[in-house]
Amino acid sequence: MASASCEVVLAAHTIDRVDDLGRLLRQVHRILKPGMPLVLSMSHPYADISPEHPYGTGARTIGEWFTALTRANFRTDQLHELGATAHHPAPTALVLRARKEGS
């Protein structure tokens, strides 16, 4: 795909467990037009918490997502934590929107 050719990239529950996240984000940065969004949705990192799996031992933490996006020259401008209910008080889904910075 040509550089700076896309106006949006959407990754719906597809890249949360990719091994080389930095490389993938650099490629997304390459194909996005400046200022355009990358929208990510994934299972919320809190959803897997248990005594056997403390926060940060399974899925990437929210902080790790922010760090990876910043290092790939994205600015996160939206974060939504969805799925919390009276029966399940922790959010089950995380949605992030980040915009490409630079050219």
C-alpha positions in Angstrom: 0.0 0.0 0.0 1.3 3.5 -0.8 2.6 5.8 1.8 0.1 8.4 3.2 -2.8 6.8 1.2 -5.4 6.0 3.9 -7.7 8.3 5.7 -8.5 5.9 8.6 -7.3 2.5 9.9 -9.6 0.4 12.0 -8.4 -2.6 14.0 -11.4 -4.3 15.7 -10.2 -6.9 18.2 -7.3 -7.9 15.8 -3.9 -6.5 17.0 -4.1 -6.6 20.8 -1.9 -9.7 21.0 0.4 -9.1 18.0 4.1 -9.8 18.9 5.8 -6.9 17.2 3.4 -4.1 18.0 6.0 -1.4 17.3 6.6 -2.6 13.8 2.9 -2.9 13.0 2.2 0.7 14.3 5.1 2.1 12.2 3.6 0.5 9.1 0.1 2.0 10.0 1.8 5.4 10.5 3.4 5.0 7.1 0.1 4.5 5.2 -2.0 7.0 7.1 -2.4 10.6 5.9 -1.1 13.2 8.4 -3.6 13.9 11.2 -5.8 10.9 10.3 -7.0 8.4 12.9 -6.1 4.9 13.9 -9.0 3.3 15.9 -8.3 0.2 18.0 -10.8 -1.9 19.9 -9.8 -4.8 22.1 -10.7 -6.8 25.2 -10.1 -4.5 28.2 -6.9 -5.4 30.1 -9.0 -5.6 33.3 -11.2 -8.3 31.8 -8.6 -11.0 32.4 -7.7 -10.0 36.0 -7.8 -12.8 38.6 -5.6 -13.9 41.5 -3.8 -16.2 39.0 -3.4 -13.3 36.4 -2.7 -10.0 38.1 -3.0 -6.8 36.0 -0.1 -6.6 33.5 0.7 -10.3 33.3 -1.6 -11.1 30.4 -2.8 -8.5 27.9 -0.9 -5.2 27.4 -1.8 -2.6 30.0 -3.4 0.7 29.0 0.0 2.4 29.8 1.8 0.0 27.4 -0.7 1.0 24.7 -0.1 4.7 25.2 3.6 4.2 25.2 3.6 2.1 22.0 1.4 4.6 20.2 3.5 7.6 21.3 6.7 5.8 20.2 5.2 5.2 16.8 4.3 9.0 16.5 0.6 8.8 17.3 -1.3 11.1 19.7 -4.1 9.3 21.6 -7.1 11.7 21.8 -9.9 9.3 22.7 -10.2 6.4 25.2 -13.4 4.6 25.9 -13.9 1.8 28.5 -17.0 -0.1 27.7 -19.0 -3.0 29.0 -19.2 -2.3 32.8 -22.6 -3.3 34.2 -24.1 -3.9 37.6 -23.3 -7.6 37.2 -19.8 -7.0 35.8 -18.3 -3.9 37.4 -15.1 -3.8 35.4 -15.1 -2.7 31.7 -14.8 -5.5 29.2 -13.8 -3.5 26.1 -11.2 -0.8 25.4 -11.4 1.6 22.4 -8.6 4.0 21.6 -8.4 6.6 18.9 -5.0 8.0 18.0 -4.1 10.4 15.3 -1.0 10.3 13.1 1.5 13.0 13.9 4.2 14.1 11.5 4.4 13.2 7.9 
